[in-house]
């Protein structure tokens, strides 16, 4: 029985048959065995997720959950709460980093106000599913009520279902929320048991004094919410954020639909970690896109046993790292799908007297 | 005066003005300062290469130089020499890994026979500029004569000039040649002074005994060619390959034309290293795409002081790693070009009462 107090869909296993078929094909493509490295494992993994032995992911969705954090008032961020709204407006205008990358990779972007402190006017073109005007300060008590956390998860499930109805082969988890690296650090500390100082970083760029303060805030959050940390749902409610809870819902719903879930950076990975804590069946559907510079990100990735595809020193969020990984995913799947096999190459070239030479590595024990 | 015994074009410096303009723009885009990590430095670098403060690289060229190696007869490769021709035919048919990736990233592919041992019939659609039917065995004497090496460099310069005439904003250095990781190891050992055992790897997948033999072959090559290793051109002729020399020519000609030169793996990086040894002005025009599993690749990258963008455990060559890096390059340049600045965002949103909040990080010294 799920610890989540709302109904969640059952999540299937990876399709072992599709993976075996993909692996078998990968091994007879015209290249040295294993020479495509991580791309080979990635393509086979996606075959297992989708249940298709030669999968492609043309329908790409980036879901950006936005929410504010009461803890931002503690001076834990380089930016004021107002910037969450500013950036949501940027997303709606199409001028932010994630909009540029979404266009580059052919992904559509859905921006959801699940907890922005400000009230966005109707003219701002985002999906309005506000559960609350930001969270409470997690350093003095639970960030969310259980009801708020459950509703935010429900919003994520709804949005993923809506996107699935439009066609969604792969979803990138993106987020915006000033203060949310503090929440993510608290979640990672609570789940992994690592000390706050090890999993708390500079977020968008705070100085040494602010970092000390941020670490103290995370310590206070763990202490004051100690009674709520005995199960993952209550941990999420106490230390998380509305956008983080919504991403939990996206991950669960997407996994249930055999959709590839591409994690962005620290916040999105913390959300995925909470989803896996609540339902371990989510884990096989995750692909880690990039390694951010936040120390807590590494801890969350290690806890999930995930190895990111890229390491470009990003620390922006929005889904930018996830979007950058989509061409790598597409490349891996195109190689699996479009490369010739030894047999095909042999058939197609009557002039080749030695068409299968690639299939037979020389294994001389001494020089000829 | 160049050590290369044929005329080579003068190579300009990076355009500092364009770089300053790009850096200035990058710093006022609507994101925390530096939050795009390596993408920011990459975009500024390309501004310097191209001389354009907001560069884009729509015209992408992958040049695959193919040549055989006499040393392949020493059992240093998992595959026989015949596979070079096989793979060149695959490239011409469009069914190899690099063809798939070229289509994915929108790059055209030029395959050049500069030294394949077999005689390719007219029906195989590759550029035929054969200098010799493969090199001599570098472990018993010079792989190439000085004349052959110079002619192969000239072929590379010609091909790059031809591609430039078709329009070329970025060029990926690709190669095919059974035995060429032995040549690359010998070049890297000669130039960096590292012991052969440190820079010699398993190539396409040889076993322990073959690896020992390969290391011994590299040691023999250095010893027997000792008299030729006092300058980079003669080193290239003695230890390199026709396709490696041709890539040297491509790098020089492309740099002279302010074209971004994207290195593939070990072989292409060894070629770029030789180009830089002969003309250090080439160095600023290089972008390292990926880190292959070959130990010598790391040594060559360190010698060039280059940090690759990707690390996906590839060991295929053909230009595949370089092609995979092109979407990262495009993304970096799209961000520089298309993101809104704070000023633009402020102008475009009359409703924003705090449109420049992002530009003013909070720097509280104590919680409010």
Interface residues (C-beta under 8 A of the other chain):
Chain A: X29 X30 X31 X32 X33 X34 X35 X36 X37 X38 X39 X73 X74 X75 X77 X78 X79 X80 X82 X83 X86 X87 X89 X90 X93 X95 X96 X97 X99 X100 X101 X103 X104 X105 X121 X123 X204 X205 X207 X209 X210 X213 X293 X309 X310 X311 X312 X313 X314 X315 X316 X320 X323 X324 X327 X328 X330 X331 X334 X335 X338 X339 X340 X344 X345 X348 X349 X351 X352 X354 X355 X357 X358 X361 X362 X363 X364 X365 X366 X367 X368
Chain B: X29 X30 X31 X32 X33 X34 X35 X36 X37 X38 X39 X73 X74 X75 X77 X78 X79 X80 X82 X83 X86 X87 X89 X90 X93 X95 X96 X97 X99 X100 X101 X103 X104 X105 X121 X123 X204 X205 X207 X209 X210 X213 X293 X309 X310 X311 X312 X313 X314 X315 X316 X320 X323 X324 X327 X328 X330 X331 X334 X335 X338 X339 X340 X344 X345 X348 X349 X351 X352 X354 X355 X357 X358 X361 X362 X363 X364 X365 X366 X367 X368
